[in-house]
Amino acid sequence: MLSFEASKKVCSPKQAAQLSRAVAPFLYQAHAVGLGYPATIRVAAITRQCQSRASLRPTPSSKRSFSTTSVNQLRDVFPAKDTPYIRQTPPAWEHPGYTEEEMLAVTPGHRSPETVGDWVAWKLVRLARWATDLATGIGREQQVDMKNPTTAVAAEKPLTEAQWLVRVIFLESIAGVPGMVGGMLRHLHSLRRLKRDNGWIETLLEESFNERMHLMTLMKMAEVGWFMKTMILGAQGVFFNAMFLSYIVSPKITHRFVGYLEEEAVHTYTRLLREIEQGDLPKWSDPTFQIPEIAITYWRMPEGKRTMKDLILYIRADEAVHRGVNHTLGNLKQKEDPNPFVSEYRVGEEQRKPKAGLKPAGYERNEVIG
C-alpha cells in the first residue's frame, strides 16, 4: 500500500475531523495507478495557525481523521535521530541555489542523436519511459503527444496526485544511481592510474546526492508500501549493474544516456508544474499546502516561496543542470579533459565557463575546452 500525506501538523481532533470530511472525495479517487492495490491518501490539516503536532488518537467524532489506514500506523517516514549532544546533521553538499528567473527559464529540450551511440542511448531511454508509463498505470488519454515526447506537456487527462507521487518517487529512487556509479568508477580509476581525475568525481557524486535529496523530500509526503519497495529494489539492482557495465565499456555513451534520462525528468516536472498551475491537482495547487521542512532547509527556500509549485521549480532546475552536465561530459575526452563546470578559466576566457541549466543539449568540446 502507498500512502500520501501533506503534513503532520493539526490543530485539534475536531478540526481534523472537519477537514477529513471535506477531503473525503479524494480518498475514493486514489487508486494505485495500475499496480493492483489501493493507494491511501493521508490528508493532514493544512493551516498556518497550527504550531505544534497534536495527537492522532481516534475521537468519538472521527475514528480515522486523515487516513483509511489505522491511526496507530501513522508515523514519520524517517524521523531525525535524537542524541544527547548533536542538534542536526546538515547536507554534505550545500545547494548552490537559483534565482527565480533561472528556474522559470528552464524548458524541456532534446539533443538530437548524432552518432550510433547517441541513437542507442536515446532508444534505451524511450524504452525506459514506456516501461515506466506501463508500470505506473498511465492511460493513453494521460499521455502527451508521442511525436514530441520530450517537449509536449499537454494531455487529454491529467494525472492524479497519487499517480504523480508514485511516478516521481520511483524515478528518483533510481536517478541517484548513475552519478554514484560514475563517481565510484572514476575514483577507483584514479587510484589505479595514480593520476588526478580533474574534477569529474566531485560533480558526479554531488549529482547523486542531489537526486537522493529529491527522493528524501518526496518521501516526506508519501509512505511507500512493500510492493513498491520490492519494485524499487529490483529496479535498482538491474539499473546499478547495467550502469556499472556501461560505464566500463563506454563512459561517453553512458553520459549521453543520462543526459537523455534527465531530459525526461525535466519534461516530467514541467508537465507537473503545468497541472499544478491549471488547478488539476487541487491539494498541491493550494498555496497553503505545507512542503516538507527538509526541502526548505536544503534549497534555502525564502519566506513566501514555499509552495508545492516552488518546490517543483527547484527540483526541475536541478534536473536541467544534470541534463546539461551529462550531455556536456558526453562530448569530452573521458580520460584527459578537465571538468569545465568546476574548473577556473584563464583571464579573458571566463565567459566560456558553462552554465549547464541553460543549455539543454549541453556544450560542445570546442566551446568549453578549446
C-alpha positions as CSV (number, residue, x, y, z in Angstrom):
1,M,0.0,0.0,0.0
2,L,1.2,3.5,-0.8
3,S,0.1,6.3,1.5
4,F,0.4,10.0,0.9
5,E,0.3,12.8,3.4
6,A,0.6,16.6,3.2
7,S,1.7,17.4,6.7
8,K,1.5,16.1,10.2
9,K,0.5,19.4,11.8
10,V,-3.0,19.5,13.1
11,C,-4.9,21.9,15.4
12,S,-7.4,19.7,17.2
13,P,-9.3,16.5,16.7
14,K,-12.5,18.5,15.9
15,Q,-10.7,20.5,13.1
16,A,-9.1,17.3,11.9
17,A,-12.5,15.6,11.6
18,Q,-13.9,18.6,9.7
19,L,-11.1,18.5,7.2
20,S,-11.3,14.8,6.9
21,R,-15.0,15.1,5.8
22,A,-14.1,17.9,3.4
23,V,-11.5,15.9,1.5
24,A,-13.3,12.6,1.6
25,P,-13.8,12.6,-2.2
26,F,-10.1,12.4,-2.7
27,L,-9.9,9.1,-0.8
28,Y,-12.2,7.4,-3.3
29,Q,-10.1,8.6,-6.3
30,A,-6.7,7.5,-5.1
31,H,-6.2,4.1,-6.7
32,A,-2.9,2.6,-7.4
33,V,-2.2,3.6,-10.9
34,G,-2.5,0.1,-12.3
35,L,-0.4,-1.7,-9.7
36,G,-3.3,-3.7,-8.4
37,Y,-3.5,-2.3,-4.9
38,P,-5.2,0.7,-3.3
39,A,-3.2,3.9,-2.7
40,T,-4.4,5.6,0.5
41,I,-4.1,9.3,0.6
42,R,-3.3,10.6,4.0
43,V,-4.7,14.1,4.2
44,A,-3.5,16.3,7.0
45,A,-4.9,19.6,8.1
46,I,-3.4,22.5,6.3
47,T,-3.5,25.5,8.5
48,R,-1.0,28.2,9.3
49,Q,-2.4,28.6,12.8
50,C,-1.2,25.2,13.8
51,Q,2.1,25.5,15.7
52,S,2.6,22.0,17.1
53,R,1.9,18.4,16.4
54,A,-1.2,17.1,18.1
55,S,-2.0,13.5,18.9
56,L,-3.7,11.4,16.2
57,R,-5.6,9.3,18.7
58,P,-9.1,8.5,17.5
59,T,-12.0,10.5,18.9
60,P,-15.8,9.9,19.0
61,S,-16.3,12.3,16.1
62,S,-13.5,10.9,14.0
63,K,-12.2,7.3,14.3
64,R,-9.8,7.8,11.4
65,S,-9.2,11.5,11.0
66,F,-6.9,11.5,8.0
67,S,-6.5,8.0,6.7
68,T,-8.2,4.8,5.9
69,T,-5.1,3.3,7.5
70,S,-5.3,2.7,11.2
71,V,-4.1,5.8,13.0
72,N,-1.6,3.8,15.1
73,Q,0.3,3.3,11.8
74,L,0.8,7.0,11.2
75,R,4.4,7.8,11.6
76,D,7.3,9.9,10.3
77,V,8.9,8.2,7.4
78,F,12.4,8.8,8.6
79,P,12.4,10.8,11.9
80,A,15.6,12.5,12.9
81,K,17.8,10.6,15.4
82,D,17.7,12.3,18.8
83,T,21.0,12.2,20.6
84,P,22.2,13.9,23.8
85,Y,24.7,16.2,22.0
86,I,24.0,16.5,18.3
87,R,21.4,19.0,17.2
88,Q,21.2,18.3,13.5
89,T,23.2,17.0,10.5
90,P,23.5,19.4,7.6
91,P,23.7,18.2,3.9
92,A,27.1,17.1,2.8
93,W,26.9,19.3,-0.2
94,E,25.1,22.7,0.2
95,H,22.8,23.5,-2.7
96,P,24.2,26.4,-4.9
97,G,20.7,28.0,-5.1
98,Y,18.9,29.5,-8.1
99,T,17.3,32.8,-8.8
100,E,13.6,32.8,-9.7
101,E,14.5,33.9,-13.2
102,E,16.8,31.0,-13.7
103,M,14.2,28.5,-12.6
104,L,11.5,29.9,-14.8
105,A,13.9,29.9,-17.8
106,V,14.1,26.1,-17.7
107,T,12.3,24.5,-20.6
108,P,12.1,20.9,-21.9
109,G,14.6,20.3,-24.7
110,H,16.1,17.5,-26.7
111,R,19.5,16.8,-28.2
112,S,19.1,15.0,-31.5
113,P,21.2,11.8,-31.7
114,E,24.2,12.3,-33.9
115,T,26.1,9.0,-33.6
116,V,25.2,5.4,-33.3
117,G,26.0,5.6,-29.5
118,D,23.6,8.6,-29.2
119,W,20.9,6.7,-31.0
120,V,21.3,3.6,-28.8
121,A,21.2,5.8,-25.6
122,W,18.1,7.6,-26.9
123,K,16.2,4.4,-27.7
124,L,17.0,2.9,-24.3
125,V,15.6,5.9,-22.6
126,R,12.5,5.7,-24.8
127,L,12.1,2.1,-23.7
128,A,12.5,3.0,-20.1
129,R,9.9,5.8,-20.5
130,W,7.4,3.2,-22.0
131,A,8.1,0.8,-19.2
132,T,7.5,3.4,-16.5
133,D,4.3,4.6,-18.1
134,L,3.1,1.0,-18.2
135,A,4.2,0.2,-14.6
136,T,2.6,3.3,-13.1
137,G,-0.7,2.9,-15.0
138,I,-0.6,5.9,-17.3
139,G,-3.5,5.6,-19.6
140,R,-3.5,6.6,-23.3
141,E,-5.6,9.7,-22.6
142,Q,-3.0,10.7,-19.9
143,Q,0.0,10.6,-22.3
144,V,1.4,13.5,-24.2
145,D,1.9,13.8,-27.9
146,M,4.2,10.9,-28.6
147,K,5.6,12.6,-31.7
148,N,7.2,15.1,-29.4
149,P,7.6,13.1,-26.2
150,T,10.3,15.2,-24.6
151,T,8.8,18.7,-25.2
152,A,5.0,18.2,-25.4
153,V,3.4,18.6,-21.9
154,A,-0.3,18.7,-22.7
155,A,-2.5,15.6,-22.3
156,E,-6.3,15.0,-22.5
157,K,-6.4,13.9,-18.9
158,P,-4.1,15.0,-16.0
159,L,-2.5,12.6,-13.6
160,T,-3.8,12.4,-10.0
161,E,-1.6,13.4,-7.1
162,A,-1.3,9.7,-6.2
163,Q,-0.1,8.9,-9.7
164,W,2.4,11.7,-9.6
165,L,3.9,10.7,-6.3
166,V,4.2,7.0,-7.4
167,R,5.9,8.1,-10.6
168,V,8.4,10.7,-9.2
169,I,9.3,8.6,-6.2
170,F,10.1,5.6,-8.4
171,L,12.1,7.7,-10.8
172,E,14.1,9.5,-8.1
173,S,14.8,6.2,-6.4
174,I,17.0,5.2,-9.3
175,A,18.0,8.6,-10.6
176,G,20.8,8.8,-7.9
177,V,22.4,5.6,-9.3
178,P,24.3,6.9,-12.4
179,G,26.3,9.6,-10.6
180,M,27.3,7.3,-7.8
181,V,28.4,4.6,-10.3
182,G,30.3,7.1,-12.4
183,G,31.9,8.8,-9.4
184,M,32.9,5.4,-7.9
185,L,34.5,4.0,-11.0
186,R,36.4,7.2,-11.8
187,H,37.6,7.3,-8.1
188,L,38.9,3.7,-8.4
189,H,40.4,4.5,-11.9
190,S,42.2,7.5,-10.4
191,L,43.7,5.3,-7.6
192,R,44.8,2.6,-10.1
193,R,46.4,5.1,-12.5
194,L,47.8,7.3,-9.7
195,K,46.5,10.3,-11.6
196,R,44.2,13.2,-10.9
197,D,40.6,13.0,-12.1
198,N,40.4,16.7,-12.8
199,G,37.1,17.4,-11.1
200,W,34.7,14.8,-12.5
201,I,34.3,12.7,-9.3
202,E,33.0,15.6,-7.2
203,T,30.4,16.6,-9.8
204,L,29.1,13.1,-10.3
205,L,28.9,12.4,-6.6
206,E,27.2,15.7,-5.9
207,E,24.7,14.9,-8.7
208,S,23.9,11.6,-7.0
209,F,23.5,13.3,-3.6
210,N,21.2,15.9,-5.1
211,E,18.9,13.2,-6.6
212,R,18.7,11.5,-3.3
213,M,17.6,14.8,-1.7
214,H,14.8,14.9,-4.2
215,L,13.8,11.4,-3.1
216,M,14.0,12.3,0.7
217,T,11.8,15.3,0.1
218,L,9.2,13.4,-1.8
219,M,9.3,10.6,0.8
220,K,8.1,13.0,3.4
221,M,4.9,13.2,1.5
222,A,4.4,9.5,0.9
223,E,4.9,6.3,2.9
224,V,5.7,3.5,0.4
225,G,4.3,0.1,0.9
226,W,6.0,-3.3,0.5
227,F,5.0,-3.7,-3.2
228,M,6.7,-0.6,-4.4
229,K,9.7,-1.2,-2.1
230,T,10.1,-4.5,-3.9
231,M,9.8,-2.8,-7.3
232,I,12.4,-0.2,-6.3
233,L,14.8,-3.0,-5.0
234,G,14.5,-4.9,-8.3
235,A,14.9,-1.8,-10.5
236,Q,17.9,-0.5,-8.6
237,G,19.6,-3.9,-8.8
238,V,19.2,-4.1,-12.5
239,F,20.0,-0.4,-13.1
240,F,23.1,-0.3,-11.0
241,N,24.7,-3.3,-12.7
242,A,23.7,-2.1,-16.1
243,M,25.2,1.3,-15.4
244,F,28.3,-0.3,-14.0
245,L,29.0,-2.3,-17.1
246,S,28.0,0.5,-19.4
247,Y,30.4,3.0,-17.7
248,I,33.3,0.5,-18.0
249,V,32.6,-0.1,-21.7
250,S,31.8,3.4,-22.8
251,P,31.6,6.4,-20.4
252,K,30.7,8.7,-23.3
253,I,27.6,6.7,-24.2
254,T,26.6,6.4,-20.6
255,H,26.8,10.2,-20.1
256,R,24.7,10.6,-23.2
257,F,22.1,8.1,-21.8
258,V,22.0,10.0,-18.5
259,G,21.6,13.3,-20.4
260,Y,18.6,11.8,-22.2
261,L,17.2,10.5,-19.0
262,E,17.4,14.0,-17.4
263,E,15.6,15.4,-20.5
264,E,12.7,13.1,-19.4
265,A,13.0,14.3,-15.8
266,V,12.8,18.0,-17.0
267,H,9.8,17.1,-19.1
268,T,8.1,15.2,-16.2
269,Y,8.4,18.1,-13.8
270,T,7.4,20.7,-16.4
271,R,4.2,18.8,-17.0
272,L,3.7,18.5,-13.2
273,L,4.1,22.3,-12.9
274,R,1.6,22.9,-15.7
275,E,-1.0,20.7,-14.0
276,I,-0.4,22.5,-10.7
277,E,-0.8,25.9,-12.3
278,Q,-4.0,24.8,-14.0
279,G,-5.6,23.6,-10.8
280,D,-5.7,20.0,-11.9
281,L,-4.1,18.9,-8.6
282,P,-6.2,20.8,-6.0
283,K,-4.3,19.8,-3.0
284,W,-0.9,20.9,-4.5
285,S,-2.4,24.0,-6.1
286,D,-3.4,25.2,-2.7
287,P,-1.0,28.0,-1.7
288,T,-1.2,26.9,1.9
289,F,0.0,23.4,1.2
290,Q,2.9,22.8,3.5
291,I,6.0,21.3,1.9
292,P,8.5,19.2,4.0
293,E,10.9,21.1,6.2
294,I,13.8,19.2,4.7
295,A,13.1,20.9,1.4
296,I,13.1,24.4,2.9
297,T,16.4,23.7,4.6
298,Y,18.2,22.1,1.6
299,W,17.1,24.6,-1.0
300,R,17.1,27.5,1.5
301,M,13.7,28.5,0.2
302,P,12.7,32.0,1.2
303,E,9.5,33.0,3.1
304,G,6.6,33.4,0.7
305,K,8.2,31.0,-1.8
306,R,7.4,27.6,-0.2
307,T,4.5,26.2,-2.1
308,M,4.4,22.9,-4.0
309,K,4.9,24.9,-7.2
310,D,8.1,26.5,-5.8
311,L,9.4,23.1,-4.7
312,I,8.9,21.6,-8.2
313,L,10.6,24.6,-9.7
314,Y,13.7,23.9,-7.6
315,I,13.7,20.2,-8.5
316,R,13.2,20.8,-12.2
317,A,16.1,23.3,-12.2
318,D,18.3,20.6,-10.6
319,E,17.3,18.1,-13.3
320,A,18.0,20.7,-16.0
321,V,21.6,21.1,-14.6
322,H,22.1,17.4,-14.6
323,R,20.8,17.3,-18.2
324,G,23.3,19.9,-19.4
325,V,26.2,18.5,-17.4
326,N,25.9,14.9,-18.7
327,H,25.4,16.0,-22.3
328,T,28.5,18.1,-22.0
329,L,30.5,15.4,-20.3
330,G,29.4,13.1,-23.1
331,N,31.1,15.4,-25.6
332,L,34.5,15.4,-23.8
333,K,37.5,13.2,-23.9
334,Q,36.8,11.0,-21.0
335,K,40.4,10.3,-19.8
336,E,42.1,13.6,-20.2
337,D,39.7,16.6,-20.3
338,P,39.1,18.5,-17.1
339,N,35.6,19.0,-15.8
340,P,34.6,22.5,-17.2
341,F,31.9,23.0,-14.6
342,V,34.3,23.2,-11.6
343,S,37.4,24.5,-13.4
344,E,38.9,28.0,-13.3
345,Y,39.3,29.6,-16.7
346,R,42.2,31.7,-17.9
347,V,42.0,35.5,-17.7
348,G,39.9,36.7,-20.6
349,E,38.2,33.3,-21.1
350,E,35.9,33.4,-18.0
351,Q,32.8,33.8,-20.2
352,R,33.4,30.3,-21.6
353,K,32.6,28.7,-18.2
354,P,29.4,26.7,-18.9
355,K,26.0,27.2,-17.3
356,A,24.5,23.7,-17.6
357,G,20.9,24.5,-16.8
358,L,20.5,27.0,-19.7
359,K,21.7,24.7,-22.5
360,P,19.5,21.5,-22.8
361,A,21.8,20.0,-25.5
362,G,25.0,20.6,-23.5
363,Y,28.2,22.3,-24.6
364,E,30.4,21.0,-27.4
365,R,34.0,20.3,-26.6
366,N,35.4,23.2,-28.6
367,E,33.1,25.6,-26.6
368,V,34.5,24.8,-23.2
369,I,37.9,23.1,-23.7
370,G,39.2,24.7,-26.9
